[in-house]
Amino acid sequence: MADQSTRDPIEIRLTSAQRVHYVRQTGMVLPSSLSFYPAQLKRLSSVAVKAGTDTLPISRSAVKEVLEPKSSSEQGSDSFAVEVMLTSEQKEQIRQVTGHVFTSLRIVPDDVPVTYNETWDDAIPIRVGRTMVIKPADKSYETSHATQIIELPVGDSSKQGVFGTGRHPSTQLSLVLLEEYVESGDRVLDLGTGSGILAVAAAKLGASEVLALDIGAAAVAIAQETVSLNNVADVVEVDQGSIESAAPPFDLVVANIFPKVIIELAPNLGTTLRHAGVLITSGSVVTRAKETANAVCAAGFSLEKQRPQDNWIGMVFRKP
Ligand SMILES: C[S@@+](CC[C@H](N)C(=O)[O-])C[C@H]1O[C@@H](n2cnc3c(N)ncnc32)[C@H](O)[C@@H]1O
């Protein structure tokens, strides 16, 4: 094997089993390899060796996890680490650089760049909830009973990287909960609109005003296209931005966004809703649901409902 005591970064290629484990724990996608400078790996390994652990922390937060491990009663109250077991080849790769054998990597998801796990290719019409069908605009769907049909744009490669084809459990959970909670005439905020799918669903379910916000320019462009395709531009406004661009009060906020963001925004979500308003969140995998719910409840909400699908949880909170 090559001498790795050089200054070049080393690449640790991740197996599909490691990536699947990580996605199940966090809902986020790991890159296909992790890159480290040897000096960085040596620093991280010396922390682990001093702490007497055979788990190698790969970020500053993961180092904190190693140095200040939480008791089980504190689990889920602060950062959240995932342990990824190393293959023998990866162990050897790391041993060559650090001189130590580690059995696993400790990764704090918030320190790893987020990518969304969806592709727009090969989308087909799907039924969601009792009344909705999500379909690419160029595919037909025959139905004999009254159905809300939500059409999604097709044929533009810029959609890659924008989330919201309707196939992901977190989107479907939000759709089903919108179907249950949107009332005719509601003013709705769709925070993190992605493709605009939830904003269009809210409009079709009877909301009289919907604000769809996303921090990503590509998402805003696709969401605008989705809104025109579905002829709901008189109800749905799409803007680039986050919660600070939303003038309260809303009757309902839906946010299919990762726990880190929901936790950060929880106090603002409280001020955005009217008294007795509803907050729907669905971007959390099961392992992070408690952490998200605790933060939202600490901002004054009460947890009204939890709905699981696969490894994901949709949650409904009520503002007092
Ligand atoms: C998981 S996607 C959800 C897309 C769509 N609403 C759905 O349910 O399929 C999350 C979206 O939230 C956006 N986002 C992330 N942080 C945000 C924030 N602080 N404010 C607004 N949008 C945000 C991302 O750009 C992304 O498009």
The ligand as a Gaussian input file, in Angstrom:
#p B3LYP/6-31G(d) Opt

LIG

0 1
 C      -36.540000      18.177000       2.379000
 S      -36.801000      19.537000       1.317000
 C      -38.592000      19.622000       1.306000
 C      -39.175000      19.980000      -0.048000
 C      -40.703000      19.872000      -0.134000
 N      -41.335000      20.805000       0.770000
 C      -41.174000      18.459000       0.178000
 O      -41.810000      18.277000       1.222000
 O      -40.898000      17.543000      -0.603000
 C      -36.310000      20.864000       2.335000
 C      -36.215000      22.203000       1.643000
 O      -35.998000      23.182000       2.661000
 C      -35.109000      24.176000       2.178000
 N      -34.541000      24.822000       3.367000
 C      -33.546000      24.386000       4.168000
 N      -33.348000      25.245000       5.184000
 C      -34.253000      26.238000       5.035000
 C      -34.569000      27.413000       5.769000
 N      -33.897000      27.747000       6.868000
 N      -35.559000      28.220000       5.329000
 C      -36.237000      27.911000       4.185000
 N      -35.970000      26.815000       3.445000
 C      -35.012000      25.985000       3.866000
 C      -34.145000      23.404000       1.303000
 O      -33.543000      24.269000       0.338000
 C      -35.058000      22.356000       0.673000
 O      -35.542000      22.772000      -0.575000

